[in-house]
């Protein structure tokens, strides 16, 4: 028994020594592994435009020449955010570019200003007769057309020259009545009885009115008084000078009272019916100036004004017709001719930027605003009307801010990568 105690104590000391040595060895291996892992973790660098470029040292991208940025380990992305990461989260939508990156991306900015734009509407139109300058020459009395001075469509007629001569028994009888009334007035004017002398004046006035109703002019009545003989053929005149666009009678034809002989149009003034799409006619108003150009005379435009806006749309073309009235010197514009109309619409003063500064994502419009040198911020804007290469900004920008007019898509790519 004493022998067992003698060997048990040394054995216990040996076991304790072995345990202590094993713990020391495990601790050393753990610390050595940590050191090895720390040695293996090394910072890598990549290009924001070409993520497949990975370098172990900072420098420039061999493809685009942009400065390399630190590559973030995916394991670090899942870790808790550091103060630096929180700051990056606060700067969401901002992109910072170095001077070299600005040059490589060809980024240019312009200051936002308030301007008054002038929108230009281009439309097509058709030349039409001016309906207020159209008339028909009609027979004021039934009779036979003894002579036609106009024999074809397109002939020019003057209001000073007769277009035809008509023979009518009723008209000849009316002239004879007028001549008799004149003689009676001369005979009765010296009567001592006032009622008889006034009766002579009444006969003359009644016969004269009858001639006027038959279309006889004042000058023709004066000639009748001088000659004292009735005219067998009475000339017919046009109400104004113009072009014959329709001829309905032949020489020798018998016509009734009120029957049309010719259709006359004055082409010194014409209408142009311009078709405007329904999303644009809100900018039009009566009296607005319109420039008309024809393919026949492209270097000699005509200028007219909107005289009437039709109160209905064409259901097939979804367009609204606008009537433009203009002069036609030299009769260059012919009815049914196709022309181009240019309508300039002044817009109210507003913030204006170049149209190329706006990026359309499909759901919204975005511009990149330079908040500080090299720092760009994406800004959603509401667009107004566009005129040429400039567009109105209704909201989202302030006068004096700077926006990127080139390189915007590269800035947006940089933002998406970050």
Buried (B, 14 or more C-beta within 10 A) or exposed (E): EEEEEEEEEEEEEEEEEEEEEEEEEEEEEEEEEEEEEEEEEEEEBBBBBBEEBEBEEEEBBEEBEBBBBEBEEEEEEEEEEEEEBEEEEEEEEBBEBEEEBBEBBEBEBBEBEEBEBEBEBEBBBBBBBBEEBBBBBBBBBBBBBBBBBBEEEEEEBEBEEBBBBBBBEEBBEBBBBBBEBBEBBEEBEEEEEEEEBEBBBEBBEEBBEBBEEBBBEEEBBEEBEEEEEBBEBBBBBBEBBBBBBEBBBEEEEBBEEEBBBBBBBBBBBBBBBBBBEEEBBEBBEEEBEBBBBBEEEEEEEBEBEBBEBBEEBEEEEEBBBBBBBBEBEEEBBEBEBEBBBBBBBEBEEBBBBBBEBBBEEEEEBBBBBBEEEBEBBBBEBEBBBBBEEBBBBEEBBEEEBBBBBBBBEBBBBBBEBE
